[in-house]
């Protein structure tokens, strides 16, 4: 054996090497950059560079990598080493079994938010409102799972609404989903059987503790509520204040929360006149969703 350096010192192979040969230095570079899942991310980015579905990559590990694909991979790995999220690099994220377009203008849909989907699908409803819709992942998943329901998504960000509309088109849901620019309730009309939201709930003082992928690349307005008082609860107060005016009698409100906010958010919804506040936990047994409903006579 020679005294050559370890994997992180190996240069990327010249084009013509097979996929496996390109994967090893990519993993090493991501590991050196402190990326949490260097193997998984390198594999996803290699598949993307090769225009392959990630689950097909193993079948092509012995294939030669064309020069243009090698160049794409090198650029992708360099960006991921800067901690740019994989979803931003591939332009999509899998959520509840469907692919959603994702950009830096929207919150990256996360597996824990699927807890909200499960809770919503267990309730009766035909018309749903998604406050702060972002990519539209929550609203569009609910509509896709429950035809022929109708729904609306509102967001203050026009760029986010463009992403949501594109996702609705891609999923064949354009005729069942309406998107409106609104500062929370400002442009919302009518009543809904179900209102859902994954609002900003990170306190301003907590931003520095977030991962670089979130802290540096995701839209701050989707993370930290406006006029935050250090609790991260400001958005819930706004949502609760308009709930009874927009929920049908007996209608359900469901909001995602931070893992320490369950009691406070349940109290906010109860004080606003909603009843039967309950907490649902995610797959890691952390409090993740607070649900409540409007009184039947509301």
TORLO-507295 format. One line per 4 residues: number of its first residue (from 1); their letters; for each residue y, z, x of C-alpha. Coordinates in nm, 4 decimals. Each point is the difference from the previous one (the first is absolute). Example, Ala and Ser with C-alpha at 12.3 -4.5 7.8 and 13.67 -1.06 7.14 Angstrom:
REM residues 2
1 = as = -0.4500:0.7800:1.2300 | 0.3440:-0.0660:0.1370
This chain:
REM residues 298
1 = xxxx = 0.0000:0.0000:0.0000 | 0.3479:-0.0782:0.1225 | 0.2917:0.2413:-0.0090 | 0.1737:-0.1941:-0.2791
5 = xxxx = 0.2038:0.1925:-0.2569 | -0.1223:0.1033:-0.3438 | 0.0250:-0.1981:-0.3218 | 0.3724:0.0665:-0.0472
9 = xxxx = 0.0656:-0.1830:0.3315 | -0.1830:-0.3154:-0.0989 | 0.2189:-0.2989:-0.0827 | -0.0616:-0.1855:-0.3243
13 = xxxx = -0.2462:-0.2834:0.0628 | 0.1253:-0.3538:0.0249 | -0.0631:-0.2097:-0.3070 | -0.3557:-0.1208:-0.0203
17 = xxxx = -0.1487:0.3505:0.0174 | -0.1902:0.1107:-0.3047 | 0.1264:0.2417:-0.2610 | -0.1836:0.2950:0.1518
21 = xxxx = 0.1710:-0.0598:0.3338 | 0.3404:0.0057:-0.1703 | -0.0805:0.3101:-0.2014 | -0.0654:0.2331:0.2946
25 = xxxx = 0.3439:-0.0214:0.1652 | 0.1675:0.0109:-0.3412 | -0.1733:0.3295:-0.0780 | 0.0927:0.1349:0.3412
29 = xxxx = 0.3668:-0.0843:-0.0432 | 0.0187:0.1625:-0.3429 | -0.1811:0.3088:0.1255 | 0.2442:0.0316:0.2883
33 = xxxx = 0.2883:-0.0249:-0.2473 | -0.1391:0.2934:-0.1998 | -0.0918:-0.2029:-0.3092 | -0.2234:0.2254:-0.2154
37 = xxxx = -0.2745:-0.2572:-0.0709 | 0.0105:-0.2478:0.2884 | -0.3393:-0.1550:-0.0698 | 0.0516:-0.0506:-0.3721
41 = xxxx = 0.3531:-0.1316:0.0434 | -0.0959:-0.2355:0.2828 | -0.2825:-0.1401:-0.2093 | 0.2270:-0.0556:-0.3004
45 = xxxx = 0.2627:-0.1701:0.2121 | -0.2561:-0.2169:0.1778 | -0.1378:-0.1095:-0.3366 | 0.3521:-0.0762:-0.1179
49 = xxxx = 0.0753:-0.2035:0.3128 | -0.3191:-0.1984:-0.0606 | 0.0737:-0.0447:-0.3719 | -0.3177:0.1868:-0.0891
53 = xxxx = -0.0679:0.2638:-0.2607 | -0.0465:0.3299:0.1873 | -0.3554:0.0393:-0.1260 | -0.0887:-0.3399:0.1505
57 = xxxx = 0.1153:0.0779:0.3534 | -0.3352:0.1315:0.1260 | -0.1614:-0.3354:-0.0802 | 0.2501:-0.1777:0.2251
61 = xxxx = 0.0171:0.2331:0.3001 | -0.1735:-0.2577:0.2206 | 0.2312:-0.2841:-0.1008 | 0.2583:-0.1382:0.2410
65 = xxxx = 0.3587:0.1002:-0.0786 | 0.2437:-0.2942:-0.0100 | 0.3199:0.0255:0.1999 | 0.2234:0.0313:-0.3058
69 = xxxx = -0.2136:0.2820:-0.1421 | 0.0050:0.1786:0.3364 | 0.3791:-0.0214:0.0036 | 0.0184:0.1357:-0.3553
73 = xxxx = -0.2281:0.2888:0.0912 | 0.2067:0.0879:0.3065 | 0.3172:0.0119:-0.2106 | -0.1666:0.2074:-0.2707
77 = xxxx = -0.1396:0.2521:0.2466 | 0.3381:0.0327:0.1694 | 0.1624:0.0807:-0.3336 | -0.2735:0.2441:-0.0987
81 = xxxx = 0.0447:0.1751:0.3344 | 0.3605:0.0567:-0.1123 | -0.1599:0.1778:-0.3001 | 0.0969:-0.2682:-0.2489
85 = xxxx = -0.2426:0.0437:-0.2937 | -0.2980:-0.2337:-0.0261 | 0.0989:-0.0834:-0.3573 | 0.3378:-0.1272:0.1213
89 = xxxx = -0.1731:-0.2162:0.2592 | -0.2557:-0.1478:-0.2366 | 0.2368:0.0000:-0.2962 | -0.2472:0.1636:-0.2349
93 = xxxx = -0.1754:0.3205:-0.0941 | -0.3200:0.0562:-0.1978 | 0.0555:0.2366:-0.2933 | -0.2535:0.0772:-0.2744
97 = xxxx = -0.1983:-0.3077:0.1061 | 0.2904:-0.2469:-0.0109 | 0.2221:-0.1437:0.2701 | 0.3723:0.0665:-0.0318
101 = xxxx = 0.2746:-0.1614:0.2021 | 0.1851:0.2609:0.2056 | 0.3259:-0.0248:0.1941 | 0.2340:0.2436:0.1709
105 = xxxx = 0.1928:0.0156:-0.3294 | -0.2731:0.1917:-0.1844 | -0.2072:0.3116:0.0463 | -0.3435:-0.0822:0.1369
109 = xxxx = -0.2519:0.0742:-0.2815 | -0.2280:0.2812:0.1157 | -0.3529:0.1036:-0.0975 | 0.1176:0.3381:-0.1316
113 = xxxx = 0.2147:-0.1777:-0.2597 | -0.3222:-0.1280:-0.1550 | -0.0281:0.3546:-0.1398 | 0.2906:-0.0921:-0.2262
117 = xxxx = -0.1808:-0.3160:-0.1124 | -0.3137:0.1961:-0.0881 | 0.1979:0.2561:-0.1998 | 0.1928:-0.2698:-0.1867
121 = xxxx = -0.3124:-0.1959:-0.0907 | -0.1489:0.3155:-0.1520 | 0.2877:0.0210:-0.2503 | 0.0636:-0.2075:-0.3137
125 = xxxx = 0.2955:-0.2394:0.0288 | 0.1074:-0.3573:-0.0683 | 0.3499:-0.0096:0.1461 | 0.0808:0.1391:0.3443
129 = xxxx = 0.3148:0.0515:0.2055 | -0.0071:0.0319:0.3799 | 0.3103:0.1717:0.1407 | 0.0715:-0.1093:0.3578
133 = xxxx = -0.2585:-0.2755:-0.0106 | 0.0345:-0.1256:0.3584 | -0.2735:-0.2575:0.0602 | -0.1120:0.0360:-0.3609
137 = xxxx = -0.3417:0.1209:0.1143 | -0.0224:0.2858:-0.2523 | 0.1309:-0.1926:-0.3012 | -0.1939:-0.3184:0.0698
141 = xxxx = -0.3243:0.1834:0.0690 | 0.0282:0.1798:-0.3334 | 0.0742:-0.3231:-0.1872 | -0.2861:-0.1821:0.1714
145 = xxxx = -0.2409:0.2789:-0.0862 | 0.1091:0.0218:-0.3635 | 0.0632:-0.3347:-0.1664 | 0.1898:-0.0845:-0.2131
149 = xxxx = 0.2363:0.2899:0.0766 | 0.3650:-0.0663:0.0840 | 0.2223:0.1724:0.2517 | 0.3326:0.0198:0.1769
153 = xxxx = 0.0874:0.0912:0.3562 | 0.3457:0.1082:0.1104 | 0.1423:0.0405:0.3465 | 0.3429:0.0320:0.1561
157 = xxxx = -0.0982:-0.2398:0.2798 | 0.0345:-0.3689:-0.0869 | -0.2137:-0.0900:0.3011 | -0.2789:0.2260:-0.1251
161 = xxxx = 0.0167:-0.1612:-0.3436 | -0.0441:-0.3414:0.1611 | -0.3196:0.1264:0.1644 | -0.1225:0.1448:-0.3304
165 = xxxx = 0.0661:-0.3246:-0.1872 | -0.1908:-0.1930:0.2646 | -0.2955:0.2347:-0.0365 | 0.0085:-0.0385:-0.3786
169 = xxxx = -0.0084:-0.3767:0.0401 | -0.2862:0.0131:0.2499 | -0.2054:0.2225:-0.2303 | 0.0647:-0.2071:-0.3120
173 = xxxx = 0.1957:0.2814:-0.1655 | 0.3447:-0.1550:-0.0222 | -0.0117:-0.0206:-0.3800 | -0.0929:0.3672:-0.0400
177 = xxxx = 0.2329:0.1600:0.2554 | 0.3784:0.0242:-0.0140 | 0.2075:0.1058:0.3001 | 0.3505:0.1389:-0.0301
181 = xxxx = 0.2573:0.1137:0.2546 | 0.0844:0.3583:-0.0932 | 0.1100:0.3264:0.1544 | -0.2795:0.2014:-0.1582
185 = xxxx = 0.0693:0.0065:-0.3784 | 0.3328:-0.1847:0.0075 | -0.1301:-0.3369:-0.1272 | -0.3167:0.1215:-0.1755
189 = xxxx = -0.0246:-0.0555:-0.3746 | -0.2711:0.0793:-0.2517 | -0.2886:0.2435:0.0005 | -0.3305:-0.0080:0.1843
193 = xxxx = -0.3449:0.1481:-0.0508 | -0.0242:0.0679:0.3728 | 0.2611:0.0489:0.2710 | -0.1136:0.0101:0.3620
197 = xxxx = 0.1849:0.0427:0.3267 | -0.0576:0.0469:0.3694 | 0.3571:0.1094:0.0758 | 0.1533:0.0916:0.3348
201 = xxxx = -0.1046:0.3603:0.0656 | 0.0379:0.0567:0.3746 | 0.2701:0.2504:0.0856 | 0.2589:-0.1298:0.2432
205 = xxxx = -0.0999:0.2705:0.2481 | -0.3624:-0.1207:-0.0046 | 0.0651:-0.3587:0.1092 | -0.0367:0.0774:0.3704
209 = xxxx = -0.3546:0.1289:-0.0576 | -0.1210:-0.3236:-0.1594 | -0.2040:-0.2558:0.1902 | 0.1956:-0.2682:0.1845
213 = xxxx = -0.1435:-0.2592:-0.2388 | 0.1675:0.1735:-0.2945 | 0.3078:0.1437:0.1670 | 0.1109:-0.3169:0.1774
217 = xxxx = -0.1253:-0.2817:-0.2209 | -0.0089:0.0994:-0.3678 | 0.3122:-0.0056:-0.2214 | 0.1717:0.3357:0.0140
221 = xxxx = 0.1100:-0.0199:-0.3633 | -0.3679:-0.0042:-0.0999 | -0.0691:0.3121:0.2063 | 0.2968:0.2367:-0.0318
225 = xxxx = 0.1690:0.0583:-0.3372 | 0.3725:-0.0604:-0.0250 | 0.2073:0.3192:0.0201 | -0.3009:0.1887:0.1360
229 = xxxx = 0.0565:0.3750:0.0023 | -0.2687:0.0676:0.2589 | -0.2836:0.0289:-0.2532 | -0.0870:-0.3651:-0.0626
233 = xxxx = 0.0116:0.0724:-0.3756 | 0.3205:-0.1802:-0.1006 | -0.1734:-0.3099:-0.1390 | -0.2293:0.2092:-0.2205
237 = xxxx = 0.2998:0.1636:-0.1619 | 0.1480:-0.3403:-0.0865 | -0.3354:-0.1260:-0.1296 | -0.0540:0.3102:-0.2117
241 = xxxx = 0.3497:-0.0172:-0.1482 | -0.0668:-0.3402:-0.1570 | -0.3661:0.0410:-0.0871 | 0.0209:0.1063:-0.3640
245 = xxxx = 0.2490:-0.2751:-0.0829 | -0.2439:-0.2652:0.1227 | -0.3454:0.1376:-0.0787 | -0.1672:-0.0723:-0.3313
249 = xxxx = -0.1120:0.3141:-0.1876 | -0.3042:0.1328:0.1831 | 0.0620:-0.2429:0.2859 | -0.0996:0.0875:0.3557
253 = xxxx = 0.2092:0.0491:0.3134 | -0.1771:-0.0190:0.3376 | 0.1683:0.0391:0.3398 | -0.1293:0.0048:0.3542
257 = xxxx = 0.1034:0.3046:0.2035 | -0.0096:0.1397:0.3492 | -0.2864:0.2466:0.0534 | 0.2277:0.3078:-0.0139
261 = xxxx = 0.2027:-0.1026:-0.3055 | -0.2454:0.0417:-0.2903 | 0.1364:0.3240:-0.1466 | 0.3632:-0.1011:0.0370
265 = xxxx = -0.0478:-0.3438:-0.1586 | -0.2099:0.1416:-0.2844 | 0.2807:0.2475:-0.0694 | 0.2637:-0.2753:0.0045
269 = xxxx = -0.1922:-0.2087:-0.2552 | -0.0663:0.3029:-0.2207 | 0.3635:0.1066:0.0054 | 0.0955:-0.3519:-0.1126
273 = xxxx = -0.2076:0.0423:-0.3161 | -0.3297:-0.1566:0.1020 | -0.3203:0.1928:-0.0650 | -0.3521:0.0442:0.1380
277 = xxxx = 0.1017:-0.0435:0.3640 | -0.3086:-0.0369:0.2186 | -0.0749:-0.0818:0.3626 | -0.2513:-0.2582:0.1252
281 = xxxx = -0.1314:0.0036:0.3570 | -0.0657:-0.2897:0.2358 | -0.3208:-0.0711:0.1892 | 0.1021:0.2488:0.2690
285 = xxxx = 0.0322:0.2731:-0.2666 | 0.3793:0.0116:0.0371 | 0.2266:0.0266:-0.3054 | 0.1173:-0.3588:-0.0530
289 = xxxx = 0.0936:-0.0669:-0.3634 | 0.1801:0.2044:-0.2631 | -0.0592:-0.1133:-0.3573 | 0.1726:0.1118:-0.3189
293 = xxxx = 0.0607:-0.1406:-0.3463 | 0.2673:-0.0179:-0.2645 | -0.0526:0.2176:-0.3081 | -0.1387:-0.1885:-0.2983
297 = xx = 0.3233:0.0587:-0.1884 | 0.2265:-0.1162:0.2817
